[in-house]
Amino acid sequence: MPSKEKHIAGIVPIAGQRRADYVFPWHDCLMPLNKDYYAIERAVYECAVVGCDVVWIVSDTEFQPLVREIVGSWLLDPLQMNKKNRQKESFEHRRIPIYYLPIHPKDRERRDCLPWSILYGANVANMFARRISQRIQTDKFWVAFPHGVYDPDNLRVFREGERHNFLQNKNCDKLIHHFNKNINNTKKYRNTYTLSYVYKPILNKLNKYFKFFNFKNVDNMEIVLWPKGSFMNPHYDEGDYLSFIVYLNDDYKGGETIINNIKIKPQKGSIVIFSNGLYLHHVNKVIDKERFTLIAWYK
């Protein structure tokens, strides 16, 4: 039986939203944020940025035609576009379909509120995906509100996750040298050895790349030695908001990081950022030589 694929559905609820007192004949989600850029388009774009495979707009029937006229029935994946190929659609682009879901007549004036729109949209999205194929059954949802006050591009980190060559090789070697120099100050944690060390240059670089979060307010940061035979069982870090891993070397076998069933092969200098309290993760056994990582946790 084919394995189930990761499938994320975006939910944009506008049905049941309390109308602002603007006395406009159209829905508040059609308020312009800029020239030719409306609040509803901002929410749909947010879904695309975080990697949704489909977007469901839950709206009242009377507003659907106008919303559909503005938003359309699909959009291109913004992370697969660049300055060279953004002008013309090609096989490199991925279309994200947009579906419009009206509130059921029996729920109008009874359960037509934003929470119900979210639950109703998620249920219908999952039902339709399951009927098409078990492989694309929705296992995660992203809810985007038209009146969000943040820039959707700040959420790219949740999609990109991994960045290569984030830390130069010479700096990786310096951190390993610092660990070996202070080996007597390390602590044993299960089958690894840790050394508390706040490496400020990488925190400054993270703040430069990702504006949505202050990486300088780190709760714990360590250089970790993973000897041959070491591993980490699948777990969640309860109470944590975010974590990042920097691979300081890659001249070993095994030791892959598995996050939400996605295997990440270590590459020296690369960084992986993820929600360690939300996603199940573990580390495969180190088969040969030693593995060094720089890890930080945020509550």
Buried (B, 14 or more C-beta within 10 A) or exposed (E): EEEEEEBBBBBBBBBBBEEEEEEEEEBBBBBEEEEEEBBBBBBBBBBBBBBBBBBBBBBBEEBBEBBBEBBEEEBBBBBEBEEEEEEEEEEEBBEBEBBBBBBEEEBBEEBBBBEBBBBBBBEBBBEBBEEEEEEBBBBBBBBBBBBEEEEBEBBBBBBBBBBEEBBEEEBBBBBBEEBEEEEEEBEEEEEBBBBEBEBEEBBEBBEEBBEEBEBEEBEBBBBBBBEBEBBBEEEEBEEBBBBBBBBBBBEBEBBBBBBEEEEBEBBBBBBBBBBBBBBEBEBBBBEEBBBBBBBBBBE
